[in-house]
Amino acid sequence: MKYSSRIHRVVVLLAILLGPKLSFGQSQNDTIKPTQVWPDEQGNHIQAHGGGIIKVGNNYYWYGEERKKGLDTNYRYVSCYTSKDLVNWTFKNDVQIAKPDSVLVHWVIERPKVYYNKQTKKYVMYLHVDGGMKDLVTGKIAGGYAYARVGVATSNKPTGPFKLIKTFRPLGHESRDIGQFIDDDGTAYLVFEDRPFGFRIAKLSDDYLSVEKEMSLIPAHMEGGAIVHYKGLYYAIGSALTGWSPNPNKYATAPSLSGPWSDFKDIAPPETNTYGAQSTMLIKVTGTKQTTVIFMGDIWKPKTQWDSRYLWMPLEIGEGRLWLPKPQPWTLNIKTGEAKIIADGK
């Protein structure tokens, strides 16, 4: 009895001393729950909206728009999280971005995408930089998203600090929503919306610091562009230009990035408006048994942006077909590449 009592006291003491760490342990799981609050290792809802993911070594890095309350309004912020399994995420840092141009008013940065350049050993971040533009002579302001540029920032480490080195219009074109694509051979591409012409796919330079060559212009009025290469076909997805409101996202296919691209088709029942989500990226996980392609989308809440949610689901894909299943909890085995939907949450 005394022995049991001593054990009990030790357990209680450990619970008091290690309470936060024990909570951390409880937060570890193997289930992705679309549309629900997605806690990081500290229990805080992940703030990585409109984001992108890269894998370097055995680590995944998720970058996105930081939307939490209480930030310094003189700057804009990009969050960085890391994971080994795409399910459990650890917050690493907020990258602070200063206003890059004195003509900008009511400025924003959106859809951060980071590439790792193996040759230069640099992490290269692309951003959609936009806002109104003020004529410094007359004081007149061109409102809305008039700036329409990409910003480029670099870092020696995945978690930053990143230094913004320039903004520009890729190949002379306006650029709003951007997406990233890294092909199976390691070649890096930028996807950008060039209103009103469509969205363009362009190859980056060898150092990733500039846009070198246009591969294709897809004449569709879409944003949230994303691409994946799967079993010999390229799949491109995007959403209509409806602002914060969701719409039926669509996809097209092509045998190469230069086309020809097929007509666009719905990725989900159109009446669901993509289950309230907007596309931001397609993640391909190649394991020992299976290759899974994950739809990565945002469920925006414009009035409470810090509470915006995520919709990640394994896609039904192959032979020119791409389909987003109804959002349900699911598991992912990062080693085998196998994804399993938990029917009705059971």
C-alpha positions in Angstrom: 0.0 0.0 0.0 2.8 2.4 0.9 4.5 1.5 -2.4 1.3 2.2 -4.3 0.9 5.5 -2.4 4.4 6.6 -3.3 3.8 5.8 -7.0 0.6 7.8 -6.9 2.4 10.8 -5.4 5.1 10.6 -8.1 2.5 10.4 -10.9 0.6 13.5 -9.5 3.9 15.4 -9.2 4.8 14.6 -12.7 1.4 15.7 -13.9 1.8 19.0 -12.2 5.4 19.6 -13.5 4.8 18.3 -17.0 1.3 19.4 -17.6 2.0 21.4 -20.7 4.1 18.6 -22.2 1.4 16.0 -21.4 -1.1 18.2 -23.2 1.3 18.3 -26.1 1.4 14.5 -26.1 -2.4 14.4 -26.2 -2.5 16.7 -29.2 -0.6 14.2 -31.3 -2.8 12.2 -33.6 -3.0 10.5 -36.9 -6.3 12.0 -38.1 -6.9 15.1 -40.3 -10.3 16.6 -39.6 -11.4 18.9 -42.5 -13.3 22.1 -41.6 -12.6 21.8 -37.9 -10.1 23.8 -35.8 -6.6 22.5 -36.5 -4.5 22.9 -33.4 -0.7 23.1 -33.5 1.5 21.6 -30.8 0.5 24.4 -28.4 -3.2 23.9 -29.0 -3.5 27.1 -31.1 -5.5 27.0 -34.3 -3.0 26.9 -37.2 -2.6 30.3 -39.0 -1.3 29.4 -42.4 -4.0 30.5 -44.8 -3.7 30.6 -48.6 -0.5 28.7 -48.0 1.9 26.2 -49.5 4.0 23.3 -48.4 7.5 22.0 -49.3 9.4 19.0 -48.1 13.1 19.3 -47.3 14.7 16.1 -46.1 12.2 14.4 -43.8 10.5 17.7 -42.8 7.5 19.4 -44.2 7.2 23.2 -44.0 3.8 24.9 -44.2 3.9 28.6 -45.0 0.7 30.8 -45.0 -0.9 34.1 -44.3 -0.8 34.9 -40.6 -4.2 36.2 -39.6 -4.2 36.1 -35.8 -5.3 39.2 -33.9 -3.0 41.7 -32.3 -0.3 42.0 -35.0 1.6 45.2 -35.8 -0.4 46.7 -38.6 2.7 48.4 -40.1 3.8 45.0 -41.3 2.4 41.9 -42.9 3.2 38.4 -41.7 3.9 34.9 -43.1 3.7 32.0 -40.7 5.9 28.9 -40.7 5.0 25.5 -39.3 6.9 22.2 -39.5 5.8 18.6 -39.5 7.1 15.1 -40.3 3.6 13.6 -41.0 1.5 16.4 -42.5 -0.9 15.9 -39.5 0.8 17.3 -36.4 2.3 20.7 -36.8 4.7 22.8 -34.8 4.7 26.6 -35.0 8.2 27.9 -35.8 8.1 31.5 -36.6 6.2 34.5 -38.1 8.1 36.1 -41.0 7.7 39.9 -40.8 7.4 41.7 -44.2 7.7 45.5 -44.4 5.9 47.6 -47.1 8.0 47.2 -50.2 7.0 50.3 -52.1 6.1 53.8 -51.0 3.3 54.0 -53.5 1.3 51.2 -51.9 -1.8 52.0 -49.8 -4.0 49.5 -48.0 -1.5 46.9 -49.0 -1.6 43.1 -48.6 0.5 40.1 -49.0 -1.2 36.8 -50.0 -0.6 33.2 -50.9 3.1 32.8 -49.8 4.9 30.0 -51.5 8.4 28.9 -50.6 10.9 26.9 -52.8 14.1 25.4 -51.7 16.9 25.8 -54.2 19.4 22.9 -53.9 22.0 24.7 -55.9 22.1 28.0 -54.0 21.0 26.4 -50.6 18.5 29.3 -50.4 14.8 29.3 -49.4 13.0 31.5 -51.9 9.6 32.9 -51.0 7.1 34.2 -53.6 4.3 36.4 -52.5 1.3 38.1 -54.1 1.8 41.8 -53.2 -1.1 44.1 -53.9 -3.1 47.1 -52.8 -4.0 50.6 -54.0 -1.4 52.8 -55.6 -0.8 56.5 -54.7 0.5 58.9 -57.2 3.3 60.6 -55.2 2.9 63.8 -57.3 -0.8 64.3 -57.4 -1.8 62.3 -54.4 -4.5 60.5 -56.3 -5.0 56.9 -55.4 -5.8 54.0 -57.7 -7.9 51.7 -55.5 -8.4 48.0 -55.3 -5.7 45.5 -56.4 -3.9 47.9 -58.7 -0.3 47.0 -57.8 -0.6 43.3 -59.0 3.0 42.1 -58.4 4.9 39.3 -57.0 7.4 39.8 -54.2 10.5 37.6 -53.7 12.2 37.1 -50.4 15.1 34.8 -49.5 16.5 33.1 -46.4 19.3 30.7 -45.5 17.0 28.8 -43.2 13.4 27.5 -43.7 12.1 29.4 -40.7 13.7 32.7 -41.7 14.4 35.5 -41.3 13.5 36.2 -44.9 14.7 39.4 -46.7 12.4 40.8 -49.3 14.6 41.6 -52.3 12.2 42.9 -55.0 8.7 43.1 -56.4 7.9 42.8 -60.1 5.4 41.7 -62.7 6.4 38.3 -64.0 7.3 38.6 -67.7 5.6 42.0 -67.7 2.1 40.6 -66.7 -0.1 41.5 -63.9 0.0 38.9 -61.1 -2.5 38.4 -58.4 -3.2 34.9 -56.8 -0.1 32.7 -57.2 0.5 29.0 -56.9 3.6 26.9 -57.0 4.5 23.7 -58.7 7.6 21.6 -58.6 7.7 18.9 -61.2 9.0 15.4 -60.7 12.4 16.4 -62.2 12.8 19.2 -59.7 12.0 22.0 -62.1 10.2 24.9 -60.3 7.2 26.8 -61.7 5.0 29.7 -60.7 1.3 29.8 -61.4 -0.2 33.3 -61.5 -3.5 34.9 -62.3 -3.2 37.5 -65.0 -6.6 39.2 -65.1 -8.5 39.3 -67.5 -6.5 36.9 -69.7 -6.4 33.8 -67.5 -3.7 32.1 -65.4 -0.2 31.5 -66.5 2.3 28.8 -65.8 5.9 30.0 -66.0 9.3 28.4 -65.3 11.5 30.0 -62.7 15.2 30.8 -63.3 17.9 28.4 -62.1 18.3 30.5 -58.9 14.5 30.8 -58.5 14.8 34.6 -58.2 13.0 35.5 -61.4 10.5 34.2 -63.8 12.2 32.9 -66.9 9.8 31.4 -69.4 6.1 31.1 -69.9 4.9 27.5 -70.4 1.2 28.1 -70.9 -1.6 30.6 -70.7 -4.9 28.9 -69.6 -7.6 31.2 -70.8 -9.9 30.7 -67.8 -10.9 33.4 -65.3 -9.7 31.6 -62.2 -7.6 32.1 -59.1 -6.2 29.8 -56.4 -4.4 27.9 -59.1 -2.6 24.6 -58.3 -1.0 21.8 -60.4 0.0 18.2 -59.9 1.7 15.7 -62.2 0.1 12.2 -61.7 0.7 9.2 -63.9 1.7 11.0 -67.0 -0.9 13.8 -66.9 -0.8 17.3 -65.5 -3.9 18.4 -63.5 -4.6 22.1 -63.0 -7.3 23.3 -60.6 -8.7 26.7 -59.7 -11.7 28.7 -58.5 -13.8 31.3 -60.0 -13.4 35.0 -59.2 -16.0 35.4 -56.5 -14.0 37.1 -53.8 -14.4 35.6 -50.3 -17.4 33.6 -51.4 -16.9 29.9 -52.3 -17.7 28.6 -55.8 -17.5 25.3 -57.7 -13.7 24.8 -58.2 -12.8 23.1 -61.5 -9.9 21.2 -63.1 -8.4 20.6 -66.5 -5.7 18.1 -67.7 -2.9 18.2 -70.2 -0.1 15.9 -71.4 2.5 18.6 -70.8 2.5 22.0 -69.1 2.5 23.7 -72.5 -0.8 21.9 -73.2 -3.1 21.4 -74.9 -5.4 21.7 -71.9 -8.8 20.1 -71.7 -12.0 21.8 -70.9 -12.6 22.5 -67.2 -14.8 20.2 -65.2 -16.1 20.3 -61.6 -14.0 18.7 -58.8 -17.1 18.3 -56.6 -20.9 18.5 -56.8 -21.4 22.1 -58.0 -24.2 22.8 -55.6 -21.7 22.3 -52.7 -19.5 25.1 -53.9 -16.5 22.8 -53.2 -17.9 22.3 -49.7 -17.2 25.9 -48.9 -13.5 25.8 -49.8 -11.1 27.4 -52.3 -8.1 25.6 -53.8 -4.6 26.6 -52.8 -2.4 23.6 -53.5 -2.2 20.0 -54.5 0.2 17.9 -52.4 1.6 14.6 -53.8 2.7 12.1 -51.2 4.6 9.2 -52.7 5.0 6.3 -50.3 6.2 2.7 -50.4 2.8 1.4 -51.3 0.8 4.2 -52.8 0.8 7.8 -54.1 -1.8 10.0 -52.6 -2.7 13.5 -54.0 -4.2 15.8 -51.3 -6.5 18.7 -52.1 -5.4 21.6 -49.9 -8.1 24.3 -49.6 -9.1 27.3 -47.5 -12.5 27.9 -45.9 -12.4 31.7 -45.6 -14.2 33.7 -42.9 -13.7 37.3 -44.0 -15.1 38.8 -40.8 -13.1 36.6 -38.5 -10.1 35.7 -40.6 -8.2 34.2 -37.7 -10.9 31.5 -37.5 -10.7 30.6 -41.2 -10.5 26.8 -41.6 -8.8 24.3 -43.9 -10.2 21.5 -46.1 -7.7 18.8 -46.9 -8.9 15.6 -48.5 -7.3 12.8 -50.5 -8.5 13.1 -54.1 -9.9 10.4 -56.3 -7.5 10.9 -59.3 -6.4 9.0 -62.4 -6.9 8.6 -66.1 -8.0 12.2 -66.5 -10.5 12.3 -63.6 -10.1 14.3 -60.4 -12.8 14.3 -57.7 -12.9 15.7 -54.2 -14.8 13.5 -51.8 -17.2 14.8 -49.2 -15.1 16.2 -46.2 -14.7 13.5 -43.5 -11.9 12.7 -41.0 -9.1 10.7 -42.6 -5.7 9.2 -41.8 -2.5 9.4 -43.7 0.5 7.0 -43.4 3.4 9.2 -44.6 5.7 6.2 -45.1 3.4 4.1 -47.2 1.5 7.0 -48.8 -1.8 5.4 -47.9 -4.8 7.5 -47.0 -7.9 6.1 -45.4 -11.2 8.0 -45.0 -13.0 7.4 -41.7 -16.6 6.9 -43.0 -19.1 9.1 -41.0 -16.3 9.9 -38.6 -16.1 6.4 -37.2 
